[in-house]
Amino acid sequence: MNSLLIWNAKLNQMLHNTLDGIGLLLVRVWVAQEFIRAGWGKLAAGPEAPQWFATLHFPIPQAWISANSNWVLAGIGEVVLGGLLLLGLGSRLAALGLLYVTWVAVYTVHFDLGWSGWNQIDTDAGQGFKVPLMIAAMLMVVCTQGGGRYALDVCLPRNERPT
């Protein structure tokens, strides 16, 4: 019985050493590619915000700048913060910034569709807030746990690591 317990402990340690950080890596890669794709789409479309975007009611401080500026800043933020998240460099700060981007998107676009996002992802009117809510949950994981073992943050000396 003792040898079985020792074998089990060694197996658990081996699995922990091998798999530790894989979940955070997968979450980071998935969320990062979503934001990079969304941001790249905005930037590739040019600096002129589409009509649907220009008619949105933004929260403060976004309400203080033009729709075109919001469009470009959202695109840049999604690409830059998504890239940092993908690399695991300043993972917590990048995730926090993307949480803000997600909140603005839900506030301006997705929330008015109500609970439709719980029944289906897309409606005739657009996307409900089910997907942004799932993305926010994944970003909260990175905010609370950091980038994980497979992040560039771990290559930096401890006192120089971004949060």
Backbone as CSV, one residue per row, in Angstrom:
resi,resn,N_x,N_y,N_z,CA_x,CA_y,CA_z,C_x,C_y,C_z
1,MET,0.819,-1.195,0.000,0.000,0.000,0.000,0.862,1.258,0.000
2,ASN,1.962,1.230,0.749,2.863,2.359,0.816,3.459,2.672,-0.556
3,SER,3.853,1.645,-1.303,4.448,1.862,-2.626,3.418,2.449,-3.594
4,LEU,2.152,2.070,-3.433,1.090,2.626,-4.278,0.928,4.119,-4.000
5,LEU,0.978,4.521,-2.744,0.870,5.931,-2.393,2.067,6.727,-2.913
6,ILE,3.259,6.142,-2.823,4.462,6.808,-3.323,4.381,6.964,-4.840
7,TRP,3.954,5.891,-5.535,3.812,5.939,-6.985,2.782,6.997,-7.395
8,ASN,1.671,7.058,-6.677,0.632,8.047,-6.960,1.158,9.467,-6.752
9,ALA,1.915,9.693,-5.693,2.475,11.016,-5.430,3.456,11.417,-6.535
10,LYS,4.293,10.475,-6.995,5.250,10.767,-8.068,4.526,11.078,-9.375
11,LEU,3.473,10.318,-9.665,2.687,10.559,-10.870,2.026,11.936,-10.813
12,ASN,1.449,12.273,-9.666,0.824,13.583,-9.508,1.841,14.703,-9.678
13,GLN,3.028,14.544,-9.132,4.071,15.555,-9.262,4.508,15.689,-10.716
14,MET,4.667,14.569,-11.414,5.065,14.594,-12.811,3.998,15.312,-13.659
15,LEU,2.725,14.998,-13.432,1.652,15.647,-14.172,1.598,17.138,-13.852
16,HIS,1.772,17.480,-12.592,1.773,18.887,-12.197,2.901,19.635,-12.901
17,ASN,4.102,19.059,-12.905,5.247,19.702,-13.545,5.032,19.845,-15.051
18,THR,4.354,18.882,-15.666,4.147,18.894,-17.111,2.993,19.806,-17.515
19,LEU,1.894,19.747,-16.801,0.670,20.433,-17.219,0.447,21.793,-16.575
20,ASP,1.197,22.107,-15.533,1.012,23.380,-14.841,1.188,24.539,-15.824
21,GLY,0.201,25.371,-15.929,0.273,26.533,-16.806,-0.363,26.345,-18.169
22,ILE,-0.684,25.122,-18.547,-1.284,24.873,-19.865,-2.657,25.543,-19.964
23,GLY,-3.454,25.454,-18.910,-4.780,26.065,-18.927,-4.702,27.574,-19.122
24,LEU,-3.809,28.244,-18.405,-3.651,29.686,-18.565,-3.133,30.037,-19.955
25,LEU,-2.238,29.222,-20.490,-1.751,29.443,-21.848,-2.898,29.360,-22.849
26,LEU,-3.734,28.342,-22.734,-4.860,28.179,-23.647,-5.841,29.340,-23.539
27,VAL,-6.129,29.772,-22.317,-7.034,30.908,-22.122,-6.430,32.158,-22.757
28,ARG,-5.150,32.408,-22.507,-4.497,33.594,-23.070,-4.514,33.582,-24.592
29,VAL,-4.172,32.442,-25.180,-4.119,32.348,-26.646,-5.502,32.542,-27.251
30,TRP,-6.516,31.904,-26.667,-7.862,32.014,-27.211,-8.368,33.458,-27.160
31,VAL,-8.274,34.074,-25.988,-8.786,35.438,-25.831,-7.962,36.412,-26.678
32,ALA,-6.655,36.242,-26.686,-5.792,37.149,-27.446,-6.125,37.124,-28.931
33,GLN,-6.305,35.938,-29.487,-6.587,35.888,-30.923,-7.939,36.517,-31.237
34,GLU,-8.900,36.405,-30.337,-10.203,37.050,-30.552,-10.043,38.567,-30.627
35,PHE,-9.278,39.140,-29.704,-9.096,40.587,-29.689,-8.227,41.058,-30.839
36,ILE,-7.178,40.320,-31.147,-6.305,40.712,-32.264,-7.096,40.724,-33.570
37,ARG,-7.909,39.696,-33.784,-8.737,39.648,-35.003,-9.719,40.817,-35.047
38,ALA,-10.379,41.104,-33.929,-11.342,42.207,-33.886,-10.652,43.550,-34.116
39,GLY,-9.524,43.745,-33.462,-8.789,45.002,-33.618,-8.229,45.179,-35.014
40,TRP,-7.694,44.087,-35.565,-7.143,44.152,-36.918,-8.239,44.483,-37.927
41,GLY,-9.426,43.926,-37.709,-10.557,44.231,-38.584,-10.896,45.712,-38.563
42,LYS,-10.849,46.313,-37.379,-11.117,47.750,-37.265,-10.035,48.560,-37.970
43,LEU,-8.779,48.228,-37.714,-7.681,48.983,-38.309,-7.631,48.809,-39.819
44,ALA,-7.917,47.610,-40.296,-7.900,47.350,-41.742,-9.023,48.094,-42.455
45,ALA,-10.110,48.362,-41.740,-11.239,49.074,-42.343,-10.958,50.565,-42.497
46,GLY,-9.916,51.047,-41.871,-9.562,52.455,-41.997,-10.009,53.276,-40.800
47,PRO,-9.602,54.542,-40.776,-9.864,55.390,-39.610,-11.302,55.919,-39.526
48,GLU,-12.071,55.723,-40.565,-13.455,56.204,-40.567,-14.352,55.145,-39.940
49,ALA,-15.004,55.484,-38.836,-15.902,54.546,-38.154,-17.121,54.258,-39.036
50,PRO,-17.561,53.010,-39.086,-18.778,52.713,-39.848,-19.995,53.409,-39.217
51,GLN,-21.045,53.554,-39.999,-22.234,54.271,-39.546,-22.813,53.669,-38.268
52,TRP,-22.914,52.341,-38.173,-23.490,51.704,-36.992,-22.693,52.053,-35.745
53,PHE,-21.369,52.164,-35.887,-20.500,52.477,-34.762,-20.629,53.948,-34.376
54,ALA,-20.758,54.805,-35.383,-20.833,56.244,-35.142,-22.107,56.635,-34.397
55,THR,-23.138,55.810,-34.454,-24.403,56.144,-33.786,-24.485,55.612,-32.356
56,LEU,-23.458,54.927,-31.885,-23.488,54.359,-30.537,-23.354,55.437,-29.467
57,HIS,-23.907,55.164,-28.309,-23.783,56.064,-27.156,-22.719,55.487,-26.222
58,PHE,-21.558,56.117,-26.212,-20.425,55.631,-25.443,-20.463,56.132,-24.005
59,PRO,-19.888,55.350,-23.093,-19.763,55.819,-21.708,-18.626,56.837,-21.614
60,ILE,-18.619,57.575,-20.526,-17.503,58.487,-20.253,-16.308,57.627,-19.867
61,PRO,-15.126,57.852,-20.344,-14.602,58.991,-21.079,-14.687,58.855,-22.604
62,GLN,-15.111,57.699,-23.140,-15.205,57.542,-24.591,-16.186,58.535,-25.209
63,ALA,-17.191,58.960,-24.452,-18.176,59.914,-24.967,-17.541,61.272,-25.268
64,TRP,-16.384,61.540,-24.700,-15.725,62.826,-24.892,-14.936,62.904,-26.191
65,ILE,-14.751,61.778,-26.876,-13.988,61.799,-28.128,-14.880,61.337,-29.275
66,SER,-14.437,61.599,-30.470,-15.253,61.299,-31.649,-15.369,59.792,-31.876
67,ALA,-16.363,59.422,-32.648,-16.557,58.007,-32.999,-15.351,57.482,-33.774
68,ASN,-14.802,58.301,-34.658,-13.617,57.863,-35.418,-12.436,57.594,-34.493
69,SER,-12.245,58.455,-33.499,-11.160,58.241,-32.533,-11.415,56.982,-31.708
70,ASN,-12.656,56.782,-31.283,-13.002,55.558,-30.546,-12.723,54.324,-31.387
71,TRP,-13.059,54.384,-32.655,-12.858,53.264,-33.576,-11.377,52.899,-33.674
72,VAL,-10.542,53.904,-33.909,-9.105,53.673,-34.058,-8.484,53.242,-32.732
73,LEU,-8.844,53.915,-31.648,-8.282,53.557,-30.339,-8.692,52.143,-29.923
74,ALA,-9.931,51.763,-30.210,-10.366,50.398,-29.899,-9.551,49.397,-30.699
75,GLY,-9.341,49.678,-31.985,-8.548,48.773,-32.823,-7.116,48.639,-32.329
76,ILE,-6.491,49.772,-32.027,-5.108,49.747,-31.523,-5.048,49.017,-30.185
77,GLY,-5.970,49.343,-29.286,-5.990,48.693,-27.970,-6.171,47.189,-28.077
78,GLU,-7.083,46.760,-28.936,-7.320,45.321,-29.082,-6.102,44.601,-29.650
79,VAL,-5.437,45.208,-30.628,-4.258,44.564,-31.226,-3.079,44.567,-30.254
80,VAL,-2.782,45.713,-29.655,-1.611,45.822,-28.771,-1.808,44.990,-27.498
81,LEU,-2.938,45.193,-26.821,-3.180,44.436,-25.585,-3.359,42.945,-25.869
82,GLY,-3.998,42.623,-26.989,-4.121,41.217,-27.385,-2.758,40.595,-27.653
83,GLY,-1.864,41.348,-28.299,-0.504,40.850,-28.551,0.268,40.621,-27.265
84,LEU,0.146,41.562,-26.333,0.812,41.394,-25.033,0.267,40.177,-24.294
85,LEU,-1.051,40.005,-24.346,-1.667,38.855,-23.691,-1.201,37.552,-24.337
86,LEU,-1.123,37.538,-25.652,-0.663,36.352,-26.367,0.755,35.964,-25.941
87,LEU,1.613,36.961,-25.826,3.002,36.706,-25.418,3.140,36.453,-23.921
88,GLY,2.155,36.877,-23.157,2.251,36.737,-21.712,3.167,37.784,-21.119
89,LEU,3.174,38.958,-21.694,4.018,40.050,-21.222,3.112,41.119,-20.617
90,GLY,3.217,41.317,-19.321,2.297,42.212,-18.634,0.881,41.664,-18.696
91,SER,0.777,40.367,-18.496,-0.488,39.657,-18.692,-1.640,40.250,-17.901
92,ARG,-1.407,40.539,-16.643,-2.493,41.064,-15.804,-2.956,42.440,-16.270
93,LEU,-2.005,43.306,-16.606,-2.375,44.641,-17.088,-3.067,44.563,-18.445
94,ALA,-2.571,43.706,-19.325,-3.205,43.535,-20.636,-4.628,43.020,-20.470
95,ALA,-4.812,42.043,-19.593,-6.155,41.497,-19.360,-7.069,42.553,-18.755
96,LEU,-6.543,43.372,-17.872,-7.345,44.438,-17.270,-7.774,45.455,-18.329
97,GLY,-6.861,45.821,-19.200,-7.196,46.734,-20.295,-8.243,46.142,-21.220
98,LEU,-8.120,44.855,-21.524,-9.100,44.192,-22.396,-10.443,44.016,-21.689
99,LEU,-10.423,43.893,-20.374,-11.687,43.875,-19.627,-12.419,45.205,-19.796
100,TYR,-11.664,46.290,-19.788,-12.284,47.596,-20.000,-12.864,47.689,-21.411
101,VAL,-12.112,47.245,-22.408,-12.603,47.237,-23.794,-13.885,46.411,-23.886
102,THR,-13.909,45.266,-23.210,-15.083,44.403,-23.211,-16.264,45.097,-22.545
103,TRP,-16.021,45.767,-21.423,-17.090,46.481,-20.736,-17.693,47.557,-21.646
104,VAL,-16.837,48.314,-22.335,-17.339,49.350,-23.241,-18.161,48.716,-24.359
105,ALA,-17.697,47.597,-24.893,-18.433,46.915,-25.965,-19.796,46.430,-25.482
106,VAL,-19.835,45.864,-24.287,-21.118,45.403,-23.739,-22.025,46.600,-23.474
107,TYR,-21.488,47.661,-22.909,-22.261,48.864,-22.585,-22.863,49.483,-23.847
108,THR,-22.068,49.561,-24.916,-22.515,50.280,-26.111,-23.276,49.414,-27.109
109,VAL,-22.926,48.136,-27.224,-23.470,47.301,-28.302,-24.295,46.132,-27.787
110,HIS,-23.703,45.314,-26.964,-24.267,43.992,-26.675,-25.388,43.971,-25.641
111,PHE,-25.345,44.841,-24.655,-26.286,44.729,-23.545,-27.728,44.997,-23.953
112,ASP,-27.934,45.900,-24.891,-29.299,46.222,-25.323,-30.017,45.027,-25.951
113,LEU,-29.264,44.019,-26.349,-29.886,42.821,-26.917,-30.424,41.912,-25.820
114,GLY,-30.207,42.317,-24.573,-30.780,41.599,-23.442,-30.226,40.192,-23.287
115,TRP,-31.123,39.290,-22.870,-30.734,37.916,-22.592,-30.632,37.061,-23.842
116,SER,-30.851,37.648,-25.001,-30.817,36.850,-26.234,-29.505,36.097,-26.385
117,GLY,-28.450,36.669,-25.854,-27.155,36.007,-25.946,-27.073,34.717,-25.165
118,TRP,-27.970,34.523,-24.191,-27.953,33.277,-23.426,-28.582,32.148,-24.216
119,ASN,-29.542,32.470,-25.082,-30.226,31.436,-25.847,-29.474,31.082,-27.123
120,GLN,-28.850,32.062,-27.708,-28.072,31.856,-28.923,-27.034,32.960,-28.982
121,ILE,-25.960,32.699,-29.665,-24.888,33.686,-29.706,-25.284,34.860,-30.595
122,ASP,-25.823,34.589,-31.771,-26.195,35.657,-32.689,-27.705,35.778,-32.811
123,THR,-28.177,36.998,-32.897,-29.589,37.264,-33.156,-29.659,38.042,-34.460
124,ASP,-30.856,38.309,-34.934,-30.999,39.116,-36.146,-30.453,40.520,-35.941
125,ALA,-30.522,40.990,-34.707,-30.058,42.345,-34.399,-28.556,42.396,-34.139
126,GLY,-27.898,41.280,-33.982,-26.471,41.259,-33.692,-26.157,40.257,-32.600
127,GLN,-25.042,40.455,-31.970,-24.567,39.512,-30.966,-25.001,39.942,-29.570
128,GLY,-25.578,39.004,-28.829,-25.933,39.261,-27.437,-24.677,39.319,-26.587
129,PHE,-24.847,39.360,-25.278,-23.661,39.521,-24.441,-23.153,38.216,-23.842
130,LYS,-23.575,37.084,-24.389,-23.055,35.807,-23.903,-21.558,35.670,-24.177
131,VAL,-21.141,35.914,-25.398,-19.720,35.788,-25.744,-18.868,36.813,-24.992
132,PRO,-19.248,38.094,-24.965,-18.441,39.029,-24.164,-18.363,38.651,-22.684
133,LEU,-19.430,38.077,-22.152,-19.414,37.647,-20.757,-18.425,36.494,-20.557
134,MET,-18.399,35.556,-21.494,-17.431,34.450,-21.404,-16.003,34.974,-21.536
135,ILE,-15.796,35.917,-22.447,-14.465,36.506,-22.609,-14.056,37.242,-21.340
136,ALA,-14.992,37.972,-20.736,-14.688,38.678,-19.484,-14.300,37.693,-18.385
137,ALA,-14.981,36.558,-18.319,-14.631,35.544,-17.310,-13.219,35.024,-17.539
138,MET,-12.848,34.790,-18.804,-11.488,34.318,-19.103,-10.456,35.388,-18.774
139,LEU,-10.784,36.644,-19.053,-9.864,37.736,-18.712,-9.693,37.866,-17.204
140,MET,-10.761,37.626,-16.457,-10.663,37.664,-14.995,-9.725,36.573,-14.475
141,VAL,-9.716,35.425,-15.138,-8.788,34.358,-14.754,-7.350,34.859,-14.881
142,VAL,-7.040,35.509,-15.994,-5.685,36.021,-16.198,-5.392,37.155,-15.216
143,CYS,-6.367,38.025,-14.961,-6.161,39.114,-13.988,-5.816,38.561,-12.610
144,THR,-6.467,37.487,-12.209,-6.261,36.960,-10.863,-5.105,35.966,-10.770
145,GLN,-4.819,35.256,-11.855,-3.792,34.208,-11.812,-2.489,34.588,-12.503
146,GLY,-2.509,35.628,-13.316,-1.330,36.006,-14.082,-1.266,35.209,-15.374
147,GLY,-0.159,35.356,-16.083,0.010,34.718,-17.388,0.328,33.241,-17.342
148,GLY,0.780,32.766,-16.207,1.101,31.356,-16.073,2.546,31.039,-16.403
149,ARG,2.833,29.784,-16.358,4.193,29.271,-16.535,4.751,29.538,-17.933
150,TYR,3.874,29.574,-18.938,4.310,29.735,-20.323,4.083,31.165,-20.807
151,ALA,4.437,32.126,-19.988,4.323,33.544,-20.324,5.710,34.167,-20.286
152,LEU,5.940,35.176,-21.095,7.236,35.857,-21.081,7.507,36.549,-19.753
153,ASP,6.460,36.825,-19.007,6.645,37.441,-17.689,7.597,36.634,-16.811
154,VAL,7.571,35.327,-16.926,8.407,34.496,-16.055,9.891,34.582,-16.413
155,CYS,10.206,35.111,-17.601,11.607,35.254,-18.005,12.258,36.494,-17.399
156,LEU,11.430,37.412,-16.905,11.956,38.643,-16.323,12.335,38.426,-14.876
157,PRO,13.344,39.151,-14.396,13.647,39.079,-12.965,12.404,39.484,-12.165
158,ARG,12.224,38.893,-11.032,11.003,39.082,-10.247,10.668,40.556,-9.987
159,ASN,11.676,41.370,-9.670,11.393,42.767,-9.356,11.158,43.628,-10.596
160,GLU,11.361,43.070,-11.808,11.119,43.826,-13.034,9.879,43.342,-13.773
161,ARG,9.205,42.334,-13.268,8.033,41.784,-13.942,6.879,42.767,-13.896
162,PRO,6.278,43.014,-15.065,5.057,43.826,-15.013,3.958,43.029,-14.348
163,THR,3.002,43.719,-13.776,1.911,43.008,-13.108,0.964,42.393,-14.097
